[in-house]
Amino acid sequence: MIEQHDEPDLLRDQFRQLIRYRTLIVVGVLIGLLGGAALALSGADKYVATSEITVRAASVNPFATGATPDKVLNMGSERQTAASGVVAERAAKALGQPEAATELLANLQVTNPPQTTALDFAYTGRSPREAAARANALTQAYLDNRQQQTASSIEIMVNGYKTQLEPLVKQSENLRKLIERQKDASSVATNTNAQTNLLSRISELNGKVSELKALDTTSGNVIRTAVPPTSPAGLGLPLALGLGLAVGIAIGLLAAWVRLVFDPAARSDSDVVRALRAPVLGTLPRVRDGREPGPLLVLGNTESRIAEAYRSVAFRLAYDQRFADRRRLLVVAPRGSSETATAVSVNLAASFAETGMEVLLIEADLRTPTLAERLRSGDGSRPAWARTPAVGEGGWPAGHQITVDAGESGSFDLVPGRRVRNVARALTSVPATRLISEADAPKSAVIVHAPAVLAYADALALVDRVDGVLVVCDPREVHRADLERVRELISGAGGTVLGAVLHTTVKSGLTLPWRRAEDRTAPLSVVDAEAAPARGAGAELLEAIVPEPERSTVS
């Protein structure tokens, strides 16, 4: 039964998959660092000078009760006015550079702190002196422009009141002269009331004119004058590089995550488990691509990590009830080269022989058979059931049969493959079926090696006879869809995927310095087959699980 990962394990697995895309992460980091360096260099020759003012509204007595300028000031409009072309043109003329108005406007930034009537002027210049001078010029230009606008508004209003006063004064003067000439008391009283009303209106208008003329037209106060800055406006090289590094790592991880989402390869053990719905029985040490292959048989000749890896797989198979019931195993690769699958089948045969079982290895690769040439034969007794197979299609599986010397691990029998005219008929022939079924004998096991499942249908022709299938693959080279297809084909043919053995090939030129030298040893060429024999600790552990059978006697 497949274990379900909890959330921390799943996150760790996803993170391990992400960091496999080192190229994308490195590219993201380089982009971030280059961006940070460009940001630091872009601000290296720029200086920012700032000044600050408070804006005032025109009033008779700014200290009187209720004289709150924020009620008559719209700071949003004032900020836009301060950053307008009119102010820039006035500042350019004050600096004696009328043509610099556009540049002044482009490098100026005006802000209004919340809940205040203050305006901050920030100007970015090419030198400290230039930045300070232009910031102050723009500040003064805004104050002068605002004061001029206020004075102009007052003048217009005063002129309007004066225009209203002139006819009233003339009318009052005419009434006065009329009253002096009249003798009738009632007429005099009437004209006198009219004149009083005119004088009251004239007095009111004169009061408004006087009030306007008494207004304080100061537009604002400078509370901070711009001074030449002492350092450039940029973040500085260390800070910019640090920021660029953080952004670059984020970009690299995002690119790696996108690549991972759309990557069809089974990048981890969990992907293989989910696709095959079977456990990973073992992982072989990494090998380097292009390394010269050595002997297929490793067990019995050395004590190494690769040998213990094969024993571990055999150990887990021995505990699998589905294999223990029938002791038949089909070893295949999903597609491509079956070299590693061949090594796994040979060394599993040696692992079971190491425990005293009578093992028969059948090379069902009838298209490119190689085991007879690559394995060395040795003298030994053969079990009666594997001694004289019947003749099948094209002379296979009958005829040439050898006993393979596995060194200290013992020996096992090999039925080598042979090129035949009709592969499917040979694999499904009665002699081949009878040979596989002989594994029902006590203390015996049959391991069948066939070509890749998705390359030829040879393995599927054997599934219903062998039942248990072991898939050997490189998770970084096989697609999840391929593994799912393999599982569906095997299940449809009546077989069961017992598990998977994973191997990884490191591309030439990529050395992992944190790996021990033993990790980089090729699994198929640990030592020469003639080296001094040494049995691993896994052999004794397997012998405790699978008891020593009685050897068949030679007739």
C-alpha positions as CSV (number, residue, x, y, z in Angstrom):
1,M,0.0,0.0,0.0
2,I,1.4,3.4,-1.0
3,E,2.1,5.7,1.9
4,Q,0.6,9.2,1.7
5,H,3.0,12.0,2.4
6,D,2.1,14.5,5.1
7,E,2.4,18.2,4.3
8,P,5.9,18.8,5.6
9,D,7.3,15.9,3.6
10,L,5.4,17.0,0.5
11,L,6.9,20.5,0.9
12,R,10.4,19.2,1.3
13,D,10.0,16.9,-1.7
14,Q,8.8,19.9,-3.8
15,F,11.7,22.0,-2.6
16,R,14.2,19.3,-3.5
17,Q,12.6,19.1,-7.0
18,L,12.8,22.9,-7.4
19,I,16.5,23.1,-6.6
20,R,17.3,20.5,-9.3
21,Y,16.7,23.3,-11.8
22,R,19.9,25.0,-10.8
23,T,20.4,26.6,-14.1
24,L,17.2,28.5,-13.9
25,I,17.8,29.6,-10.3
26,V,21.4,30.7,-11.2
27,V,20.1,32.7,-14.2
28,G,17.4,34.3,-12.0
29,V,20.1,35.3,-9.4
30,L,22.3,36.7,-12.2
31,I,19.4,38.8,-13.5
32,G,18.7,40.1,-10.1
33,L,22.3,41.0,-9.4
34,L,22.6,42.7,-12.8
35,G,19.4,44.6,-12.1
36,G,20.7,45.6,-8.6
37,A,24.0,46.8,-10.1
38,A,22.3,48.8,-12.8
39,L,20.0,50.4,-10.1
40,A,23.1,51.3,-8.0
41,L,25.0,52.7,-11.0
42,S,21.9,54.6,-12.3
43,G,21.7,56.5,-9.0
44,A,25.5,57.0,-8.6
45,D,25.5,60.3,-10.6
46,K,22.2,61.7,-9.3
47,Y,21.7,63.9,-6.2
48,V,18.4,64.8,-4.6
49,A,17.8,68.0,-2.7
50,T,14.6,68.7,-0.7
51,S,12.9,71.7,0.7
52,E,9.7,72.1,2.6
53,I,7.1,74.9,3.0
54,T,3.8,75.4,4.7
55,V,1.0,76.9,2.6
56,R,-1.0,79.8,4.1
57,A,-4.4,81.2,3.2
58,A,-4.7,85.0,3.0
59,S,-6.3,86.4,6.2
60,V,-6.7,89.6,8.2
61,N,-5.6,87.9,11.5
62,P,-4.2,84.4,11.2
63,F,-4.3,84.1,15.0
64,A,-8.0,84.8,15.3
65,T,-10.5,82.2,16.4
66,G,-11.6,80.0,13.5
67,A,-8.8,81.1,11.2
68,T,-8.0,77.6,10.0
69,P,-6.4,77.7,6.5
70,D,-7.1,74.0,5.8
71,K,-10.8,75.0,5.4
72,V,-10.0,77.2,2.4
73,L,-7.0,75.3,1.1
74,N,-7.2,72.3,-1.3
75,M,-3.8,70.7,-0.9
76,G,-4.3,68.5,-3.9
77,S,-4.7,71.5,-6.1
78,E,-1.8,73.2,-4.5
79,R,0.4,70.2,-5.1
80,Q,-0.6,70.1,-8.8
81,T,0.1,73.9,-9.1
82,A,3.5,73.5,-7.5
83,A,4.4,70.8,-10.1
84,S,2.9,72.8,-13.0
85,G,4.7,74.4,-16.0
86,V,3.9,77.9,-14.8
87,V,6.0,77.4,-11.7
88,A,8.8,75.7,-13.7
89,E,9.0,78.6,-16.2
90,R,9.2,81.1,-13.4
91,A,12.0,79.2,-11.7
92,A,13.9,78.8,-15.0
93,K,13.7,82.6,-15.6
94,A,14.9,83.1,-12.0
95,L,17.9,80.8,-12.6
96,G,18.7,82.6,-15.9
97,Q,18.0,79.4,-17.8
98,P,14.6,79.9,-19.6
99,E,15.2,76.8,-21.8
100,A,15.5,74.5,-18.7
101,A,11.8,74.7,-17.8
102,T,11.0,71.2,-19.2
103,E,14.0,69.7,-17.4
104,L,13.0,71.3,-14.2
105,L,9.5,69.9,-14.5
106,A,10.8,66.4,-15.4
107,N,13.1,66.1,-12.3
108,L,10.7,67.7,-9.8
109,Q,8.6,65.7,-7.3
110,V,6.1,67.5,-5.0
111,T,4.4,65.6,-2.2
112,N,2.0,66.6,0.5
113,P,2.3,64.8,3.9
114,P,-1.2,63.6,5.1
115,Q,-3.2,65.8,7.4
116,T,-0.8,68.8,6.8
117,T,-0.7,72.0,4.8
118,A,3.0,71.3,4.0
119,L,4.5,70.7,0.5
120,D,7.8,68.9,0.0
121,F,9.9,69.8,-3.1
122,A,12.4,67.1,-4.1
123,Y,14.6,67.8,-7.1
124,T,17.0,65.3,-8.7
125,G,20.1,66.9,-10.2
126,R,23.4,66.0,-11.7
127,S,25.4,67.6,-9.0
128,P,24.7,68.6,-5.3
129,R,24.9,72.3,-6.0
130,E,22.6,72.1,-9.0
131,A,20.0,70.0,-7.1
132,A,19.9,72.4,-4.1
133,A,19.8,75.6,-6.3
134,R,17.0,74.3,-8.5
135,A,15.0,73.0,-5.5
136,N,15.1,76.4,-3.8
137,A,14.3,78.2,-7.1
138,L,11.2,76.0,-7.6
139,T,10.1,76.5,-4.0
140,Q,10.4,80.3,-4.3
141,A,8.8,80.3,-7.7
142,Y,5.8,78.5,-6.3
143,L,5.5,81.0,-3.4
144,D,5.9,84.0,-5.7
145,N,3.3,82.6,-8.1
146,R,0.8,81.9,-5.4
147,Q,1.3,85.4,-3.8
148,Q,0.9,87.0,-7.2
149,Q,-2.3,85.1,-7.8
150,T,-3.6,86.2,-4.3
151,A,-2.7,89.9,-4.9
152,S,-4.3,89.7,-8.4
153,S,-7.5,88.3,-6.9
154,I,-7.6,91.0,-4.2
155,E,-7.1,93.8,-6.8
156,I,-9.8,92.5,-9.0
157,M,-12.2,92.3,-6.1
158,V,-11.3,95.8,-4.9
159,N,-11.9,97.2,-8.4
160,G,-15.2,95.5,-8.5
161,Y,-16.3,97.1,-5.2
162,K,-15.1,100.5,-6.4
163,T,-17.1,100.2,-9.5
164,Q,-20.2,99.7,-7.3
165,L,-19.3,102.6,-5.1
166,E,-19.0,105.3,-7.8
167,P,-22.8,105.5,-8.8
168,L,-23.8,105.3,-5.1
169,V,-21.6,108.2,-4.2
170,K,-22.9,110.3,-7.0
171,Q,-26.5,109.5,-6.1
172,S,-25.8,110.4,-2.4
173,E,-24.3,113.7,-3.5
174,N,-27.4,114.5,-5.6
175,L,-29.7,113.7,-2.7
176,R,-27.8,116.0,-0.4
177,K,-28.1,118.9,-2.8
178,L,-31.8,118.2,-3.3
179,I,-32.4,118.2,0.4
180,E,-30.7,121.6,0.7
181,R,-33.0,123.1,-1.9
182,Q,-36.3,121.7,-0.6
183,K,-38.5,123.6,1.9
184,D,-41.2,121.0,2.4
185,A,-40.6,119.1,5.6
186,S,-42.2,115.9,4.4
187,S,-40.1,115.8,1.2
188,V,-37.0,116.6,3.2
189,A,-37.6,113.7,5.5
190,T,-38.2,111.3,2.6
191,N,-35.0,112.3,0.8
192,T,-33.1,112.2,4.1
193,N,-34.1,108.5,4.7
194,A,-33.0,107.6,1.2
195,Q,-29.7,109.3,1.6
196,T,-29.2,107.5,4.9
197,N,-29.7,104.2,3.2
198,L,-27.2,105.1,0.4
199,L,-24.6,106.1,3.0
200,S,-25.1,102.8,4.8
201,R,-24.5,100.9,1.5
202,I,-21.5,103.1,0.7
203,S,-20.1,102.5,4.2
204,E,-20.5,98.7,3.8
205,L,-18.7,98.6,0.4
206,N,-15.9,100.8,1.8
207,G,-15.5,98.4,4.7
208,K,-15.1,95.5,2.3
209,V,-12.6,97.3,0.3
210,S,-10.6,98.2,3.4
211,E,-10.8,94.5,4.6
212,L,-9.5,93.3,1.3
213,K,-6.6,95.8,1.3
214,A,-5.8,94.7,4.9
215,L,-5.4,91.0,4.0
216,D,-2.0,89.4,4.6
217,T,-1.1,88.0,1.1
218,T,1.9,85.9,2.3
219,S,1.5,82.6,0.5
220,G,3.6,80.5,2.8
221,N,6.7,80.0,4.9
222,V,9.8,78.0,4.1
223,I,10.5,75.7,6.9
224,R,13.4,73.8,5.3
225,T,15.8,75.2,2.7
226,A,17.4,72.8,0.3
227,V,21.1,72.2,0.9
228,P,23.6,70.3,-1.3
229,P,23.3,66.6,-0.6
230,T,26.4,64.8,0.6
231,S,25.8,61.4,-1.1
232,P,24.2,60.2,-4.3
233,A,20.5,59.4,-4.5
234,G,21.0,55.7,-5.3
235,L,20.6,52.8,-2.8
236,G,24.3,52.2,-2.7
237,L,26.0,49.2,-4.3
238,P,25.8,46.8,-1.3
239,L,22.1,47.4,-0.6
240,A,21.2,47.4,-4.3
241,L,23.1,44.0,-4.8
242,G,21.3,42.6,-1.8
243,L,18.0,43.7,-3.1
244,G,18.8,42.3,-6.5
245,L,19.9,39.0,-5.0
246,A,16.6,38.6,-3.1
247,V,14.6,39.5,-6.2
248,G,16.8,37.2,-8.4
249,I,16.3,34.2,-6.1
250,A,12.5,34.9,-6.2
251,I,12.7,35.0,-10.0
252,G,14.8,31.9,-10.2
253,L,12.5,29.9,-7.9
254,L,9.4,31.1,-9.8
255,A,11.0,30.1,-13.1
256,A,11.9,26.7,-11.6
257,W,8.4,26.2,-10.2
258,V,6.9,27.0,-13.7
259,R,9.4,24.6,-15.3
260,L,8.5,22.0,-12.7
261,V,4.8,22.4,-13.3
262,F,5.1,21.8,-17.0
263,D,7.9,19.2,-16.8
264,P,6.5,15.8,-17.9
265,A,9.4,13.9,-16.3
266,A,9.0,12.0,-13.0
267,R,11.5,14.1,-11.1
268,S,11.2,12.3,-7.7
269,D,10.5,9.0,-6.0
270,S,7.0,10.3,-5.1
271,D,6.2,10.9,-8.8
272,V,7.2,7.4,-9.6
273,V,5.1,6.0,-6.7
274,R,2.1,7.9,-7.8
275,A,2.4,7.0,-11.5
276,L,3.1,3.2,-10.9
277,R,1.0,2.9,-7.7
278,A,3.8,0.8,-6.4
279,P,6.6,1.5,-3.9
280,V,10.2,2.3,-4.8
281,L,12.2,-0.8,-3.7
282,G,15.6,0.8,-4.1
283,T,17.7,3.5,-5.6
284,L,21.1,2.7,-7.2
285,P,24.0,5.0,-6.6
286,R,24.6,7.7,-9.2
287,V,26.8,7.0,-12.2
288,R,28.5,9.3,-14.7
289,D,27.4,9.4,-18.3
290,G,30.0,8.1,-20.7
291,R,31.7,5.9,-18.1
292,E,33.1,2.7,-19.7
293,P,30.8,-0.2,-18.7
294,G,32.3,-3.1,-16.7
295,P,31.0,-6.6,-15.7
296,L,27.3,-6.9,-15.2
297,L,27.7,-9.1,-12.1
298,V,28.6,-7.2,-9.0
299,L,27.5,-9.4,-6.1
300,G,29.9,-12.0,-4.7
301,N,32.9,-10.1,-5.9
302,T,32.9,-6.9,-3.7
303,E,31.4,-5.3,-0.7
304,S,30.1,-1.9,-2.0
305,R,27.1,0.4,-1.9
306,I,25.9,-0.9,-5.2
307,A,26.0,-4.5,-4.0
308,E,24.1,-3.6,-0.9
309,A,21.6,-1.7,-3.0
310,Y,20.8,-4.9,-4.9
311,R,20.6,-7.0,-1.7
312,S,18.2,-4.4,-0.3
313,V,15.9,-4.8,-3.3
314,A,16.0,-8.6,-2.9
315,F,15.3,-8.2,0.8
316,R,12.2,-6.1,0.1
317,L,11.0,-8.5,-2.5
318,A,11.4,-11.4,-0.1
319,Y,9.0,-9.6,2.3
320,D,6.4,-9.0,-0.5
321,Q,3.8,-11.7,-0.2
322,R,2.9,-11.3,-3.9
323,F,6.4,-12.3,-4.9
324,A,6.9,-14.9,-2.2
325,D,3.8,-16.8,-3.3
326,R,5.0,-17.5,-6.9
327,R,8.7,-16.4,-6.9
328,R,8.5,-15.1,-10.5
329,L,9.8,-11.7,-11.4
330,L,9.9,-9.9,-14.7
331,V,12.5,-7.1,-14.9
332,V,11.9,-4.4,-17.5
333,A,12.5,-0.8,-18.4
334,P,9.8,1.6,-19.5
335,R,11.5,2.6,-22.8
336,G,15.0,3.2,-24.2
337,S,18.1,1.3,-23.1
338,S,17.6,-1.8,-20.9
339,E,21.3,-1.9,-19.8
340,T,20.5,-1.0,-16.1
341,A,17.5,-3.4,-16.1
342,T,19.8,-6.1,-17.4
343,A,22.2,-5.4,-14.5
344,V,19.3,-5.5,-12.0
345,S,18.0,-8.8,-13.2
346,V,21.5,-10.4,-13.1
347,N,22.4,-9.1,-9.6
348,L,18.9,-10.0,-8.2
349,A,19.5,-13.5,-9.4
350,A,22.8,-13.5,-7.6
351,S,21.2,-12.1,-4.5
352,F,18.6,-14.9,-4.3
353,A,21.3,-17.4,-5.1
354,E,23.3,-16.0,-2.2
355,T,20.5,-17.1,0.1
356,G,20.6,-20.7,-1.2
357,M,17.7,-20.5,-3.6
358,E,17.8,-22.2,-6.9
359,V,17.5,-19.3,-9.4
360,L,16.9,-19.4,-13.1
361,L,17.5,-16.2,-15.1
362,I,15.8,-16.2,-18.4
363,E,16.9,-13.7,-21.1
364,A,13.7,-13.0,-22.9
365,D,15.3,-10.4,-25.1
366,L,15.3,-12.3,-28.4
367,R,16.1,-9.2,-30.4
368,T,19.5,-8.2,-29.0
369,P,20.6,-11.0,-26.7
370,T,24.0,-10.4,-24.9
371,L,24.0,-12.1,-21.6
372,A,25.7,-15.3,-22.8
373,E,28.7,-13.3,-23.9
374,R,28.9,-10.9,-20.9
375,L,28.5,-13.4,-18.1
376,R,31.1,-16.0,-17.3
377,S,30.1,-19.6,-16.9
378,G,31.2,-21.9,-14.1
379,D,31.0,-25.5,-13.0
380,G,28.1,-26.3,-10.8
381,S,25.1,-28.5,-10.4
382,R,21.9,-27.5,-12.1
383,P,18.5,-28.2,-10.7
384,A,16.7,-31.0,-12.4
385,W,13.9,-28.8,-13.5
386,A,16.3,-26.4,-15.3
387,R,18.6,-28.9,-16.9
388,T,17.0,-29.9,-20.2
389,P,14.4,-27.5,-21.4
390,A,12.2,-28.5,-24.4
391,V,12.7,-27.1,-27.9
392,G,10.5,-24.1,-28.6
393,E,10.0,-21.7,-31.6
394,G,13.2,-21.1,-33.5
395,G,15.2,-23.3,-31.0
396,W,14.4,-21.1,-28.0
397,P,14.4,-21.7,-25.0
398,A,16.0,-25.1,-25.7
399,G,19.6,-25.7,-26.5
400,H,22.4,-23.6,-25.0
401,Q,22.1,-23.2,-21.3
402,I,24.8,-22.2,-18.9
403,T,25.5,-22.0,-15.2
404,V,26.7,-18.5,-14.1
405,D,29.4,-18.3,-11.4
406,A,28.5,-15.5,-9.0
407,G,31.6,-15.9,-6.9
408,E,31.0,-16.0,-3.2
409,S,27.2,-15.6,-3.8
410,G,27.1,-19.0,-5.5
411,S,25.8,-19.7,-8.9
412,F,22.5,-19.5,-10.9
413,D,21.4,-20.9,-14.2
414,L,20.9,-18.7,-17.3
415,V,18.7,-19.4,-20.3
416,P,20.3,-17.0,-22.8
417,G,18.3,-15.3,-25.5
418,R,18.6,-16.3,-29.1
419,R,17.5,-14.4,-32.2
420,V,14.3,-16.0,-33.6
421,R,12.1,-15.3,-36.6
422,N,8.9,-14.9,-34.6
423,V,9.6,-13.4,-31.2
424,A,5.9,-13.3,-30.0
425,R,5.4,-17.0,-30.8
426,A,8.6,-18.0,-29.1
427,L,7.8,-16.1,-25.9
428,T,4.3,-17.6,-25.7
429,S,5.3,-21.1,-26.7
430,V,4.5,-24.1,-24.5
431,P,8.2,-24.8,-23.7
432,A,8.7,-21.2,-22.5
433,T,5.6,-21.3,-20.4
434,R,6.7,-24.7,-18.9
435,L,10.1,-23.3,-18.1
436,I,8.7,-20.3,-16.3
437,S,6.2,-22.5,-14.4
438,E,9.0,-24.6,-13.0
439,A,9.5,-21.8,-10.4
440,D,6.7,-23.5,-8.5
441,A,9.3,-26.0,-7.2
442,P,10.3,-25.4,-3.6
443,K,13.1,-23.0,-2.8
444,S,13.3,-21.8,-6.4
445,A,12.9,-18.5,-8.3
446,V,12.7,-17.4,-11.9
447,I,13.8,-14.0,-13.0
448,V,12.9,-13.0,-16.6
449,H,14.6,-10.0,-18.4
450,A,12.6,-8.6,-21.3
451,P,13.0,-5.5,-23.6
452,A,11.5,-2.2,-22.7
453,V,7.7,-2.3,-22.3
454,L,6.9,0.7,-24.5
455,A,9.4,-0.3,-27.1
456,Y,8.2,-3.9,-27.8
457,A,5.2,-6.0,-26.7
458,D,7.6,-8.8,-25.6
459,A,7.2,-8.1,-21.9
460,L,3.4,-7.9,-22.1
461,A,3.4,-11.4,-23.7
462,L,5.1,-12.7,-20.5
463,V,3.1,-10.8,-17.9
464,D,0.3,-13.3,-17.4
465,R,2.9,-16.0,-16.9
466,V,5.3,-14.2,-14.6
467,D,2.7,-11.9,-12.7
468,G,5.2,-9.8,-10.7
469,V,6.9,-7.0,-12.6
470,L,9.9,-4.8,-11.4
471,V,10.2,-1.5,-13.4
472,V,13.8,-0.1,-13.7
473,C,13.9,3.5,-14.7
474,D,15.7,6.9,-14.4
475,P,13.1,9.2,-12.9
476,R,14.6,12.2,-14.7
477,E,14.5,10.6,-18.1
478,V,11.1,8.9,-18.1
479,H,7.8,10.7,-18.3
480,R,5.1,10.3,-15.8
481,A,2.7,9.5,-18.6
482,D,5.0,6.7,-19.7
483,L,5.0,5.1,-16.2
484,E,1.2,5.4,-16.0
485,R,1.0,3.8,-19.5
486,V,3.3,0.9,-18.2
487,R,1.1,0.4,-15.2
488,E,-2.0,0.3,-17.4
489,L,-0.5,-2.2,-19.8
490,I,0.8,-4.5,-17.1
491,S,-2.5,-4.4,-15.2
492,G,-4.5,-5.0,-18.5
493,A,-2.3,-8.0,-19.3
494,G,-3.1,-9.5,-15.9
495,G,0.2,-8.7,-14.1
496,T,1.1,-6.6,-11.0
497,V,3.8,-4.0,-10.6
498,L,5.7,-5.0,-7.5
499,G,7.8,-1.9,-7.4
500,A,10.5,0.2,-9.0
501,V,14.3,0.4,-8.9
502,L,15.6,3.9,-9.7
503,H,18.9,4.9,-11.1
504,T,20.4,8.3,-12.0
505,T,23.0,9.2,-14.6
506,V,25.0,12.4,-14.0
507,K,25.8,14.1,-17.3
508,S,29.5,14.2,-18.2
509,G,31.3,17.2,-16.9
510,L,28.9,17.7,-13.9
511,T,30.6,16.4,-10.8
512,L,28.8,16.6,-7.5
513,P,31.6,17.5,-5.0
514,W,29.5,16.7,-1.9
515,R,29.1,13.1,-3.0
516,R,31.6,10.6,-1.9
517,A,33.8,8.8,-4.4
518,E,31.8,5.6,-3.7
519,D,28.6,7.3,-4.9
520,R,30.2,8.1,-8.3
521,T,31.3,4.5,-8.8
522,A,29.6,2.9,-11.8
523,P,27.1,0.2,-10.6
524,L,28.1,-2.1,-13.4
525,S,31.9,-1.8,-12.9
526,V,32.7,-1.7,-9.2
527,V,35.6,-4.1,-9.4
528,D,36.8,-6.7,-11.7
529,A,35.1,-10.1,-11.5
530,E,38.3,-11.7,-10.5
531,A,38.7,-9.6,-7.3
532,A,38.9,-11.3,-3.9
533,P,35.4,-12.4,-2.9
534,A,33.7,-10.7,0.1
535,R,30.1,-11.1,1.1
536,G,28.0,-8.2,2.3
537,A,26.0,-8.0,5.5
538,G,22.9,-8.1,3.5
539,A,23.5,-11.7,2.5
540,E,23.2,-12.9,6.1
541,L,20.1,-10.9,6.6
542,L,18.5,-12.5,3.5
543,E,19.5,-15.9,4.6
544,A,17.6,-15.3,7.9
545,I,14.5,-14.6,5.8
546,V,14.8,-17.3,3.1
547,P,16.0,-20.6,4.7
548,E,18.8,-22.7,3.1
549,P,17.2,-25.3,0.7
550,E,18.4,-28.8,0.2
551,R,20.7,-29.0,-2.8
552,S,19.7,-31.2,-5.6
553,T,22.0,-34.1,-6.1
554,V,23.6,-34.8,-9.4
555,S,22.3,-37.9,-11.0
